[in-house]
């Protein structure tokens, strides 16, 4: 695995960002800054697939979509101020690593839960 892409930034939309009306709440979102814009791929599990039940599972699928750049409607270019980086997805371990307590609160709000179950941050368990 290429170390340059072993970790991808994980985002949630800023509370007042217009993009919140486009991306399904609770979606796993990854992105990279390209040409002063943020290219984000996301997975919201609109159809309630059991394989995408955990937040990390949705982030995992968004990461694959992002790295492979295959055609999808679940990709968007946004201004960087519309998103807040909350952590990293480590592709080697399948874990979402959140930056700090504020990031945990932002993700909990995005997931509509009071606190994050640690299992939500591990893909494939």
N, C-alpha and C positions, 0 to 999 in steps of 0.2 A: 504494500500500500504506500502510495506517495505521501511522505510526511507533510508536504505542503498542503495536502487536502485531508489529512487525518482528522482535523478538527474544523468544524464549520460554526460560525456564529449563529446563535439562536435569538430570535426576536419575538416581541409582541408589539402590536400597534400601540402607539401613544394614545392615552385616554381620549383625546379630542381629535384624533386624526381621521380624516375622511375615509381612509382605507378600511376602517373598522366596519363600514357598511358593505364592503366587498368580500372580505375574508370571514368565513364562518368562525364564530367564537369558539375557542378551544383548539383551533388549528395548530399544528406544529409548523413553525416557520423558520427557514434558514435563508441566509442571503449573503451576498458579497457586494462590495462597493465597486462600481464600474463606471468610469466617466462621470463622476459626481452624482450618480444616481445609485440607488440600492436595487439590485436585482434579487427578488425574493421568490422562492418556491414554497408552497404550502400544501398541507394535507389536513382536511377537516373531518374526514370520515362521515360525510353527509349521509351515507347509506348504512351506517352503523355496523360495519364489518367487525367481527370479534378480533381479527388480527390487528386492528387499528384502535383498540379500546384504550390503550395507555397513551399518554402524552408522548413518551419517548418513541413509541411505535409510529406515531404520526410524524414526528420529527425525522425518524429514520427514513420514511418514505419520501418526505420532502427533500432530504439530503440526496437520496439517490436520483430523484428527478432533477435536482439542481446540478449535480455533477455530470449527469449524462446528457442534460439539455435536450431531452426528447420532447416532442410537441405535447403541450398540455394547456388547459385553460387555467391551471392552478399556478400561474406564474404572473408576476406583476413587477413593473418598474415603478419605484416611488422615490420621492425626495427623502433623504436620510432622516429628516426631522419627524417623519410620520411613524418611524419605528424606534423602539428602544431595545438595544442589545441587552439580553438578560443572562446570557451564558454561552456555553459551547456544547456542541454535540461531538463526542469523541467516537469516531467510527470504529476504532479498535476495540473499545469496551462496550459500545452500544449505550453509553450513559449520557444523559443531559447533565452537565455540570453548571449549576447556577452561580452567578458571581457573588451574591451577598444576600442579606436579609431583604433588602428592597426588591431585588430581583425575584425572590421567593414570593413576596407579596404581589408583585405585578403578575407573575404566572398564575398564582392562586386566583386572582381576580379574573384573569383571562379564561381560566378553567371553570369559573363560578363555583369555587370551593373555598372553605375557610382556611384550610392548610393543605399542603401537598403531601400525599402519601408517598414515601420514598420509592415504592414500586412504580409509581407513575414516571419516574425518571430513568428507568432501566428498560431498554428494548429487549423483547424476546423472552421475558420470563413468564 
